[in-house]
Amino acid sequence: MNPLGEERMLPGLSIGLALGKARSVYKADLDVALAGLGVTASQVGTLLLLSHGNAHSSVEVSRLLDVDSGFVARVIERLESQRLVRRTRDSEDRRVVNLALTGTGRAVAERVAEIVPVVLNRRLSAFDEPELVTFCRLLGKLLDQ
């Protein structure tokens, strides 16, 4: 079977369009749920990486989220202007700028970590248990290639 044959590239049947639309719908749902915190879905990954200690610089955030450095720079600038993130020069290498959540940033990140699964579970509630297991397995298979 040719997964991307012409018959599967028609509008409404495109796997790529469906994946993109699913991401857009999820981000829109997140934006609504996060509005009261003053953060957006685009900021979630950065907040959670910093909160969990998985990243300490914009380079690490960019690499872990697989997004370009310009996007991360804009997100960090916005989070810093909201006083959620603090930038400091590394004491050993002045070229490196370390990122850390402020106290307010930690509190917001904790709430974000509570909200994200609720939003995702609301979307996934359309699946029964076997469908969800299959969906997760197929997504894993798609991402492992």
C-alpha positions in Angstrom: 0.0 0.0 0.0 1.2 3.5 -0.8 0.2 5.6 2.2 0.5 8.8 0.3 -1.0 7.7 -3.0 -3.1 10.3 -4.9 -6.3 8.9 -3.5 -5.1 9.8 0.0 -4.0 13.4 -0.9 -7.5 14.7 -1.5 -8.6 17.5 0.8 -10.2 16.0 3.9 -8.2 12.8 3.5 -4.6 14.0 3.9 -2.8 12.5 6.8 -0.5 15.5 7.0 -3.4 18.0 7.0 -5.2 15.9 9.7 -2.0 15.9 11.9 -1.6 19.6 11.5 -5.3 20.3 12.2 -5.1 18.1 15.3 -2.1 20.1 16.6 -3.9 23.4 15.8 -7.1 22.3 17.6 -5.1 21.2 20.7 -3.2 24.5 20.8 -6.4 26.4 20.5 -8.0 24.4 23.4 -4.8 25.0 25.5 -4.9 28.8 24.7 -8.4 29.0 26.0 -7.6 26.9 29.2 -4.5 28.9 29.9 -5.9 32.4 29.2 -6.5 33.1 32.9 -2.8 32.5 33.6 -1.7 34.9 30.9 0.3 32.3 29.0 -0.2 30.6 25.7 0.2 27.1 24.3 3.4 28.2 22.6 5.0 29.0 26.0 4.0 25.7 27.6 7.0 23.6 26.4 9.5 26.2 27.6 7.8 26.6 31.0 7.6 22.9 31.6 11.2 22.2 30.5 12.5 24.9 32.9 10.2 23.7 35.6 11.4 20.1 35.4 15.0 21.1 35.1 15.3 19.5 31.6 16.7 22.8 30.1 18.7 25.7 31.5 19.4 27.7 28.3 17.6 28.7 25.2 19.8 26.4 23.1 18.6 23.4 25.2 15.0 24.5 25.0 15.3 24.9 21.2 16.9 21.4 20.9 14.4 19.6 23.2 11.4 21.2 21.6 12.8 20.9 18.1 12.0 24.5 17.2 14.2 27.2 15.8 16.2 29.5 18.1 14.3 32.6 17.0 11.0 31.1 18.2 12.6 30.3 21.6 14.1 33.8 21.8 10.6 35.4 21.3 9.0 33.0 23.9 11.8 33.7 26.4 11.5 37.5 25.9 7.7 37.3 26.5 8.1 35.1 29.6 10.8 37.5 30.9 8.5 40.5 30.3 5.8 38.7 32.3 8.4 38.1 35.1 8.0 34.4 34.8 11.6 33.7 33.6 14.9 35.2 34.6 18.1 35.3 32.4 21.5 35.3 34.0 25.0 35.1 32.5 26.8 31.9 33.3 29.6 32.5 35.8 32.0 30.2 34.1 31.2 31.0 30.5 29.9 34.6 29.9 28.7 33.6 26.4 26.1 31.3 28.0 22.8 32.8 29.3 21.1 30.6 31.8 17.3 30.5 32.2 15.4 30.0 35.4 11.8 30.4 36.5 11.0 33.1 39.0 8.8 32.3 42.0 5.8 33.4 40.0 7.0 31.4 37.0 7.2 28.3 39.1 3.7 28.8 40.4 2.4 29.3 36.8 4.3 26.3 35.6 2.7 24.2 38.3 -0.8 25.3 37.2 0.2 24.7 33.5 1.3 21.1 34.4 -2.2 20.6 35.9 -4.1 22.1 33.0 -2.3 20.4 30.1 -3.4 16.8 30.8 -7.0 18.0 31.5 -7.1 19.6 28.1 -5.6 16.7 26.3 -7.8 14.2 28.1 -10.9 16.2 27.1 -9.8 15.7 23.4 -8.9 12.1 23.9 -12.2 11.2 25.7 -13.7 10.5 22.3 -11.6 7.3 22.2 -12.5 4.2 24.1 -9.6 2.3 25.9 -8.6 0.0 23.0 -8.7 2.9 20.5 -6.5 5.0 22.8 -4.0 2.2 23.1 -4.0 1.7 19.3 -3.7 5.5 18.7 -0.7 5.8 21.0 0.9 2.8 19.5 0.4 4.2 16.0 1.7 7.6 16.9 4.8 6.0 18.5 5.3 4.0 15.3 5.0 7.1 13.2 7.5 9.0 15.3 10.0 6.1 15.5 10.7 6.0 11.8 
